[in-house]
């Protein structure tokens, strides 16, 4: 196993591990209970860490996380029911509840 990254908190570490697992990459979160030791030991050693299998999984894991960090840039749309302008990341109109039409 190889340490891929150290995260700011356990939620971030588990989310990233879940992304990797969903992509078929074996990942583990370690140091889940060491946050209270920060100050006595360096954060790099105490922060929650995401580990993957050494070798080919490392670059694949980095690619998965980089793709997840990219923001989808769907175009803004106008609700066909009420005419409300909606930002692209939303699939439902917040004015009337109508769903975004997908072609």
N, C-alpha and C positions, 0 to 999 in steps of 0.2 A: 504494500500500500504506500501511497505517496500523498503528502499534504498538498492539496490544491490551493487552498486559500484560508485565511483567517477572517472571520466576519465580525462586525460590530456587536451583534447580539445573536441570541439563539434562534429567534424567529427568522432572521435573514439567512442564517446557516441552514436551517431546516428547509426553507423555501428553495434555496439553491440545490440542496441535495435532492429534493423532490423533483425539480426540473431535470436533473441528471438521471434519476431513476426512471422517470417517464420516458426519457430518450434511450433507455436500455443500457445505461452505464451504471455499474455498481458503485454506490457512493455511501459513505458513512459520515455522521456528524460525531465529532469527538470534542472533549473538553466541555461537556454540557454543564458541569457543576463547578467549574473553576472561576467563574466570574467574581466571586467573593474574594478571591485571592489576589486580584489586581492591586498592585501597589507593593505587595510582598514579592510577587514574581511579575516579570514583564507581561504586558498585554498580549504580545505576540505568542507567548506561551500559555496564557490563561484564557484568551478569547476562544469562542467556539470555532472549530475548524472543520472544513469539509475535506475528506480524504477519498481518493479513487484508486483503482488498481494501477500500479506502475506500468509504464509502457505506453501502448497505443491509446489507452483510455484518457490519458492526460490531455493530449491535444484535442481529442474529440470532446472532452468535457469543457475545455476552454471555448471551443467553437459553439457548443450548446448555450453556455452562459452568455457569450457575446451576442448570439442571436436573440436571446431572451431580453437583453438590455436594449436592443434596438426598438424604438417606438414604431408601432404600425402607423402608417400615414394614410389612413382612409380619408377620402375627400369629405368635406362637410356636405350635408344634404338638407333638403327642405321637405318637411312632412307633407305628404300628399293629402292628408285629411284636414289639417288646420293651417298649413302654410308656415309653421314655426321653423326658423333656421336651427339646425342641430349640428353640433360638432361631430366630426367623423368617427370618433372612437365609440359613440353611442349607437346602439341598435334599436332603441325605442325612443319615441317622442316623449319628452317630459311634460309637454303641454296637454296632450290628449291621450297618450298611451299607445298610439298606433306604432306598429313595428316598421322598421326600415325596409323598403323594398329591395330585395336582392335579385339581380338579373342573372 
